[in-house]
Amino acid sequence: MTAPACGLAAVDHVQLAAPPGSEGALRTFYADALGMTEIPKPPVLAARGGCWFAAGPVQLHLGVEEDFRPAKKAHPGLRVTGIEGYAARLESHGVHVTWDDNLPGHRRFYAHDPAGNRLEFLEPDA
């Protein structure tokens, strides 16, 4: 009998931390500015605070951390389509974007969520 193949298949989600009481600002940012959909947390986890979002197969979970401090360098890299339009969308919501041309073969920019989490948005060159 042969054992079934096993191995890493995909990233299920990325979790970012946020301070207590920031869920309202996070909902506005992730749903309105980024265009993600809030997904319900299981009740036992919802009691801890935070919120979860999805866009297609991408899931970002925001969890409450009492002594929160945003990471200075660590960040999720989010692949987008129509990066110029996406940056304009964020800017129309008051989000500051910082373009970076140091990744060959890609257009990319950085932004921060209301908790100070750094997010990278990138699109491969055509």
C-alpha positions, 0 to 999 in steps of 0.5 A, spaced: 500 500 500 502 506 497 502 512 502 498 518 499 502 524 496 502 529 501 505 536 501 504 544 501 498 546 497 497 553 497 497 559 502 490 559 506 490 566 508 495 571 511 493 574 518 495 581 520 494 584 527 491 590 529 489 594 536 483 593 540 477 597 537 480 598 530 475 593 526 470 599 524 476 602 520 479 596 518 472 594 515 472 601 511 479 600 509 479 593 506 471 593 504 471 600 501 478 602 499 480 595 497 474 592 495 474 585 499 468 582 502 468 581 509 467 573 511 464 571 517 468 568 523 466 562 526 462 564 533 468 562 538 473 566 534 468 572 533 468 573 540 476 575 540 474 581 535 478 582 529 475 581 522 476 577 516 476 579 508 476 575 502 477 577 494 477 571 490 482 566 493 485 571 497 483 571 504 486 576 509 484 575 517 485 581 522 486 579 529 486 583 535 493 584 539 492 587 545 500 590 545 499 591 538 505 594 534 505 594 526 511 590 523 516 595 519 518 590 514 513 584 514 507 584 509 503 580 505 504 581 497 497 582 494 497 581 486 492 585 482 490 587 475 490 594 473 495 596 478 494 604 476 487 604 476 487 600 483 492 605 486 487 611 484 482 607 487 486 607 494 488 614 493 480 616 492 479 613 499 485 617 502 490 612 502 497 614 501 501 609 496 508 609 495 511 606 488 517 602 488 520 600 481 526 595 484 522 589 483 524 587 475 518 585 471 513 588 476 509 594 477 508 595 485 506 600 490 506 600 498 500 602 502 498 602 510 492 600 513 489 604 518 492 600 523 499 601 520 500 594 517 504 595 510 501 592 504 505 591 497 500 591 491 504 588 485 502 586 477 507 583 473 509 587 467 505 585 460 
